């Protein structure tokens, strides 16, 4: 266990080393699978489409029969049938015939092209063709979208609306998905009042629990424990003991610094949890603790709201990626041009909330670790290396997108 601050990258690696990938799966109806992670590779059971289909409204025919066709010298063909979507034609046509056909219809065997209706006179029993077409013109070929047996979606992929549509095109009614991670979230603080109750002198409403619960919901996790409790070592220890078996990971906020009522150190000792580290060399959020109890990672964040949000994004999201074996929630980094001046020297590695927009970076309203409202409108953190002097307007910076 590290007793002095460790670097952020080392802290992330220690956490990743503790995460056991998810193996539990759920059978999920396809309409409910959005945002879940597929539990196995998906191979196409059928071709899509399962037949050659018309790509336009017009006439299905043999392309060779249209050679030399023009307005002056049209090719005339007998219209054997008219097909709407869902109709089929089992007749065996010859090269003097065609079939009027609508977009999406199955093209009868023996025909190898479709001519647009606009390039004909739109005739009924007989049609005049005014231009030549090449073989396979305006055809959607069998298996053109997806071939039978093709690997369509790889294991652990996060399902988007496009994935749902592709799975539907394969006729699948349900999928096997990785069970979403079960997360516990407990905030510590005797000063915390429950929402809906009037504030007593010295009390505040807890924002940490609610902002993190909302973020966890965005990250498609299942928050099965969501509560706050007063600063009492015995009671808080019992609370973790009661709920640790229900979760895959536990996040706590508050009571991690060095004050008299920063109880998480004693709570973890009482439980006999194995601590990975107790400080990370960064601002905000230096006093963060990571530990393992009964095989479950516990990430204990600062009670200061901005610090809690920052360390949650930078430490929890990599754990989530490891759990689901997916990079869907990885913190993406890009370069941008700073549009404001940041006048502080950064002796530690510092993360400053900001907004990234079209390659430009605009600083948030402030970087005090207790002020959550400074995150309004922000979608990134400027990552400032330790030992960096004040940042100037126009300087290139790296940002971590959230």
Beta strands, then each sheet from edge to edge (+ up, - down):
strand 1: 25-29
strand 2: 37-38
strand 3: 42-43
strand 4: 53-54
strand 5: 58-61
strand 6: 75-83
strand 7: 97-101
strand 8: 113-116
strand 9: 126-129
strand 10: 139-140
strand 11: 151-153
strand 12: 174-178
strand 13: 182-188
strand 14: 192-193
strand 15: 204-205
strand 16: 222-229
strand 17: 249-253
strand 18: 274-277
strand 19: 282-283
strand 20: 289-293
strand 21: 296-301
strand 22: 333-338
strand 23: 349-357
strand 24: 360-363
strand 25: 380-384
strand 26: 396-401
sheet 1: 1+ 12- 2+
sheet 2: 3+ 11-
sheet 3: 4+ 10-
sheet 4: 8+ 5- 7+ 6+ 9-
sheet 5: 16+ 13+ 17+ 21+ 20- 18+
sheet 6: 14+ 15+
sheet 7: 19+ 23+ 24- 22- 26+ 25-
end
